[in-house]
Amino acid sequence: MQLPLVSVVMSVRNGGKNLARTIDSVLCQEGVELEFIVVNDGSTDDTQVILNELAAKDPRIKLFSWDGIGLTKSLKKACLHANGQ
């Protein structure tokens, strides 16, 4: 399997309302192989359900979840899983 050219990293907390549109805006990019690392950082709304549904449809999405460690720590931790060239 070839490594993706780009790793996109995003953290979300209670963003279910706009989550599908946000993720779609990244995944619709053309001309670049990418992986999309998405972190659920302690959401209490339907964020995790939405993320699971989207990830089941698109193998470029890699999901992680932890208990509200904050945006900066969440993104730094997620970057450890990035494989982009």
TACORWO-V726952 format. One record per residue. N is the residue number from 0. RES is the residue in three letters. PHI is phi in whole degrees, 0 to 359 (* if undefined). Layout:
N/RES/PHI ; N/RES/PHI
This chain:
0/MET/* ; 1/GLN/280 ; 2/LEU/291 ; 3/PRO/292 ; 4/LEU/289 ; 5/VAL/231 ; 6/SER/250 ; 7/VAL/256 ; 8/VAL/238 ; 9/MET/219 ; 10/SER/241 ; 11/VAL/221 ; 12/ARG/224 ; 13/ASN/54 ; 14/GLY/249 ; 15/GLY/306 ; 16/LYS/302 ; 17/ASN/247 ; 18/LEU/297 ; 19/ALA/300 ; 20/ARG/294 ; 21/THR/297 ; 22/ILE/294 ; 23/ASP/299 ; 24/SER/296 ; 25/VAL/276 ; 26/LEU/290 ; 27/CYS/277 ; 28/GLN/298 ; 29/GLU/251 ; 30/GLY/85 ; 31/VAL/215 ; 32/GLU/279 ; 33/LEU/221 ; 34/GLU/242 ; 35/PHE/238 ; 36/ILE/267 ; 37/VAL/240 ; 38/VAL/248 ; 39/ASN/268 ; 40/ASP/261 ; 41/GLY/81 ; 42/SER/295 ; 43/THR/243 ; 44/ASP/261 ; 45/ASP/271 ; 46/THR/306 ; 47/GLN/296 ; 48/VAL/298 ; 49/ILE/297 ; 50/LEU/300 ; 51/ASN/299 ; 52/GLU/296 ; 53/LEU/293 ; 54/ALA/294 ; 55/ALA/293 ; 56/LYS/267 ; 57/ASP/220 ; 58/PRO/291 ; 59/ARG/286 ; 60/ILE/274 ; 61/LYS/245 ; 62/LEU/260 ; 63/PHE/222 ; 64/SER/213 ; 65/TRP/215 ; 66/ASP/268 ; 67/GLY/51 ; 68/ILE/268 ; 69/GLY/99 ; 70/LEU/300 ; 71/THR/297 ; 72/LYS/297 ; 73/SER/298 ; 74/LEU/293 ; 75/LYS/297 ; 76/LYS/294 ; 77/ALA/294 ; 78/CYS/299 ; 79/LEU/296 ; 80/HIS/261 ; 81/ALA/284 ; 82/ASN/241 ; 83/GLY/299 ; 84/GLN/292
